[in-house]
Amino acid sequence: YMVDKGNHRHFMEKEIYEQPEVISHALGQYIDFIENKVNPMTAAIDFAKVPSLAISACGTAYLAGLVGKYWFERYARLPVEIDVASEFRYREIPLSPQSAALFISQSGETADTLASLRYCKEHGLKIGAVVNVKESTIARESDAVFPIMAGPEIGVASTKAFTCQLSVLATLAIGAGRARGTVSEAEEKALVRSLAEMPRIMGKVLNSIQPTMESLSRELSKCKDVLYLGRGTSYPLAMEGALKLKEISYIHAEGYAAGELKHGPIALIDENMPVIVIAPHDRFFEKTVSNMQEVAARGGRIIFITDEKGAAASKLETMSTIILPNVDEIIAPMIFALPIQLLAYHTAVFMGTDVDQPRNLAKSVTVE
Ligand code: AGP
């Protein structure tokens, strides 16, 4: 591929801003926007019949899979077994040959993910691949391929592949829910309408939050450690935020389930470690706010990433509050991924690191 940066300083920046476009392209493959329905699913995997689903992947793709687990369990009532590929393949997980397995990989060449795939194949499971590179080994060895259509991703830090993986997983979970009778036609229509709105909302968010993220990043670039907290689907997002920041800015960061704060990481809280709280105004909001209170009471500085309703509902003093539009629950992970990506990006720019080619990292990890 011949790909250039266009008007952007780095591929990562270009790929962040490309998201509305590539996602609408991806969704177009999976959704019938006239009927507001998910397109008929592949016959290779019978989601109506499978007793469970196994998901395996590495890094950012794994975190997309973790969000997917919440969706498959909630919308399709399908139990999901998920692990990072380097553990999955060695854990000797009892797997039913009636089950299906999904492997998520941007490159489609990650060695551990491929080994997990082969392990599941040997156990007789039906194999699905959520990949960006359609000609990849993982795609070739699968029974069903679900392309994410993100286009070439050059930046080592994955951005658009993550939100495209999420978009595809959301449609698969809704489709599985329809097949299993756990999502009604009316619910499907509502969910699909929310997905259809997503690219436009993403564009709006990307156009409005950049200056805030840039000035916040100046503060972050002075820190040695950062903690990210989230609950529900915001929990994998917290881990994704931490992964992104450490990869390209080399600042130590941890992503934690908000409820786990008092089981350990609260001991680290002081004025030197910013706590980034990802909390849309969903059914977990009040719980997360009480975790924020615990942080505030110990002098912790909070960067609060929320929506309009969340900002109105919380009276806590924060170092900064980033207010996103109120969106339906199904698209919140993709919308909330944007400030997280920009925060990591601008912090790395301030640090002067090699944003697209961070030290010690490879775009595709083909060794075990
Ligand atoms: C993401 O920012 C990372 N560079 C990394 O975690 C990546 O997601 C992981 O190596 C998996 O790669 P894949 O999607 O190509 O399998």
Residues whose N, C-alpha, C, O or C-beta is under 5 A from the ligand:
A	BS01	AGP	C58 G59 T60 A61 I104 S105 Q106 S107 G108 T110 V156 A157 S158 K363 V365
